[in-house]
Amino acid sequence: MVLIKKGAEASLYLENWHNRKVIMKRRLPKKYRIPELDLMIRSQRTIHEPHIIHKAKEAGVPTPTIFMVDVAEANIIMEFVEGKQVKEVLDHVSPEERLNLSSLIGRMIGRLHKHGIIHGDLTTSNMILTPYGKVVFVDFGLSERSKELEPKGVDLHLMKRTLQSTHYKHAKECFKAVMSGYAEAVGKEATKKVTAKIREIEKRGRYVADRG
Amino acid sequence: MPDHNSANSYCLGIESTADDFGAAIVSFEGKVLSNANDTYMPKEGGIHPREAARHHAEVAEKVLAEALDKAEIKPRDISIVAFSQGPGLGPCLRTGATAARALASYLDVPLVGVNHCVGHIEIGKLATGARDPVTLYVSGGNTIVSAFEAGRYRIFGETLDIAMGNCLDVFARAVGLRQRRGAPFGAVVEELARKGKKFVSLPYTVKGMDLSFSGLLTAAVQAFRSKKGSLEDVCFSLQEVAFSMLTEVTERALAHTEKPEVLLTGGVAANKKLQSMLEVIADEHGARFCVVPLRLAADNGAMIAWTGILAYKSGMSVPVEKSFVNVKWRLEDVYAPWVEGQ
């Protein structure tokens, strides 16, 4: 078992499982949490994540195949997705590819939202660009089911914030492309509404200059 | 012009964003010579901005004199005057700003406007020697996870509604607790939480990198009123849930940025339980855990003075006629050129 990513919420191990290269997602107990709270958070997320990953596939968004779920140990065994994190790629591709990639990401987010799936952690570390040009969405650990406008806005707001903090050189154009891709999936009216929501959430953030 | 590196150059820092009026003298080498303070204590309820501002105006002369006395310098020895320009409560900010403008004009020295949030981060760095940390800044008015990238302290996560300290304060008032001078609500809740035994389930709300405390606050008050546990149990559970949320988001930022340090700053940094939880994640990620010392945790003049010095050394100052306060000044709007040169 090789540790490939130690995340804040779970650790990913690369493993050979019945002659398959798989990812084992383990939600190890967090020493900083009391056992009652720790167990509650870990088991809830372990049940919830494979379920919503399946729903995402139904919505037409590439996600890893789930092979096994072990609630008692809070482990999930899933497909190893070949490719690179969008976080590593986005700043280093040509301007045209960057916009295409952003727009594709936006289209996928649109499909999720249209089917009532809120990813909950839309950072560029959680998107994998495959050699075939697909973007596979991973880590649905914080996702939720909702058709409400508010969580959709929060979801996209996080995407915007990730671009601003991690890909600040291209944040503006990338987010614009994300939103145009999003519009292709959900339509212009729905995009208008969520854009207004994002603005509102930004203003709600403390101490925004133009809030008052 | 003051000599930039001289131990004989001093900055007077004035802090007045909320319920504290603080004045401090810090030398240009980063030595805190004095750090005087007077806190407005409302008879009931939270901070009334106008009443707090009235308090600040009343104590300003006394606190400023104390800062000079303790530092053993005369007004003429002051090289620059720094003040907290925002974010914060308008009337309170304006009271401190008025004092700062008057002194800078009278002494004929440069005036430097300082962002209060940057102040908390910089004083934490100065006191602990942290150079490039992921910072968790938690106080009565702010809950921010930040790290420095390309000229600015970027916000990686923050509260979507009320601040951590505010959540504890309102909870404490709602269940009938009283704060004492030297023991703010946070400390009272912490004391009770230590005696709590039973965990009462409360909502845990992390949205990606952001946090929400308003639902947790309501549920905690209801848990107490419906006797789901003793007051001690509810305090214990409230802290466990809220601090687990803060720790999870800080760990997320740490995993994402791979910074070498974790810095805890702001008034809630005084909480030992929160300190111990963050220390665990810092250790696990091979980062050094740094916590601002208690005397510099809550709002204080020293953090304003020190940040004023850093900004001034980078050529930043503000003419009196343009020194308006900015009550909604966001952390990431501050250009901080001094950080990269450190």
HADDOCK unambig.tbl for C-alpha pairs under 7 A between the chains (distance, minus, plus):
assign (segid A and resid 7 and name CA) (segid B and resid 252 and name CA) 6.90 0.50 0.50
assign (segid A and resid 7 and name CA) (segid B and resid 255 and name CA) 6.03 0.50 0.50
assign (segid A and resid 8 and name CA) (segid B and resid 248 and name CA) 6.47 0.50 0.50
assign (segid A and resid 8 and name CA) (segid B and resid 251 and name CA) 5.23 0.50 0.50
assign (segid A and resid 8 and name CA) (segid B and resid 252 and name CA) 4.63 0.50 0.50
assign (segid A and resid 8 and name CA) (segid B and resid 255 and name CA) 6.24 0.50 0.50
assign (segid A and resid 32 and name CA) (segid B and resid 277 and name CA) 4.90 0.50 0.50
assign (segid A and resid 32 and name CA) (segid B and resid 280 and name CA) 6.25 0.50 0.50
assign (segid A and resid 33 and name CA) (segid B and resid 244 and name CA) 6.16 0.50 0.50
assign (segid A and resid 120 and name CA) (segid B and resid 207 and name CA) 5.93 0.50 0.50
assign (segid A and resid 120 and name CA) (segid B and resid 208 and name CA) 5.24 0.50 0.50
assign (segid A and resid 121 and name CA) (segid B and resid 208 and name CA) 4.40 0.50 0.50
assign (segid A and resid 142 and name CA) (segid B and resid 208 and name CA) 6.79 0.50 0.50
assign (segid A and resid 165 and name CA) (segid B and resid 154 and name CA) 6.17 0.50 0.50
assign (segid A and resid 205 and name CA) (segid B and resid 160 and name CA) 6.21 0.50 0.50
assign (segid A and resid 207 and name CA) (segid B and resid 87 and name CA) 6.61 0.50 0.50
assign (segid A and resid 207 and name CA) (segid B and resid 327 and name CA) 6.85 0.50 0.50
assign (segid A and resid 207 and name CA) (segid B and resid 328 and name CA) 3.38 0.50 0.50
assign (segid A and resid 207 and name CA) (segid B and resid 329 and name CA) 5.49 0.50 0.50
assign (segid A and resid 207 and name CA) (segid B and resid 330 and name CA) 5.50 0.50 0.50
assign (segid A and resid 208 and name CA) (segid B and resid 328 and name CA) 5.40 0.50 0.50
assign (segid A and resid 208 and name CA) (segid B and resid 329 and name CA) 6.68 0.50 0.50
assign (segid A and resid 208 and name CA) (segid B and resid 330 and name CA) 6.20 0.50 0.50
assign (segid A and resid 209 and name CA) (segid B and resid 328 and name CA) 5.42 0.50 0.50
assign (segid A and resid 209 and name CA) (segid B and resid 329 and name CA) 6.35 0.50 0.50
